[in-house]
């Protein structure tokens, strides 16, 4: 009789770990109730009043959010 060959494979399949890519800013959730200060990139001037955060979702591509001046933000 033939002897069975020894099994060298692991009993459980090897699962590759997948890391999620960083979400681009376009996938960010914008809240229409939040108001943010923005500046116009074409003129370089800051708007004098805050605008709804939803304006930054691509409706107005020339607007960018003003960086926070507070420490740690």
ChimeraX attribute file (.defattr): number of C-alpha atoms within 10 A of each C-alpha:
attribute: neighborCount
match mode: 1-to-1
recipient: residues
	/A:1	3
	/A:2	4
	/A:3	5
	/A:4	6
	/A:5	6
	/A:6	6
	/A:7	7
	/A:8	6
	/A:9	7
	/A:10	7
	/A:11	7
	/A:12	6
	/A:13	7
	/A:14	7
	/A:15	6
	/A:16	6
	/A:17	6
	/A:18	6
	/A:19	6
	/A:20	6
	/A:21	6
	/A:22	6
	/A:23	8
	/A:24	7
	/A:25	9
	/A:26	10
	/A:27	8
	/A:28	10
	/A:29	10
	/A:30	14
	/A:31	11
	/A:32	11
	/A:33	10
	/A:34	11
	/A:35	14
	/A:36	17
	/A:37	18
	/A:38	23
	/A:39	18
	/A:40	16
	/A:41	12
	/A:42	8
	/A:43	8
	/A:44	11
	/A:45	10
	/A:46	16
	/A:47	13
	/A:48	9
	/A:49	9
	/A:50	14
	/A:51	17
	/A:52	15
	/A:53	18
	/A:54	17
	/A:55	19
	/A:56	20
	/A:57	15
	/A:58	10
	/A:59	9
	/A:60	11
	/A:61	11
	/A:62	14
	/A:63	20
	/A:64	17
	/A:65	16
	/A:66	13
	/A:67	11
	/A:68	9
	/A:69	7
	/A:70	6
	/A:71	5
	/A:72	5
	/A:73	6
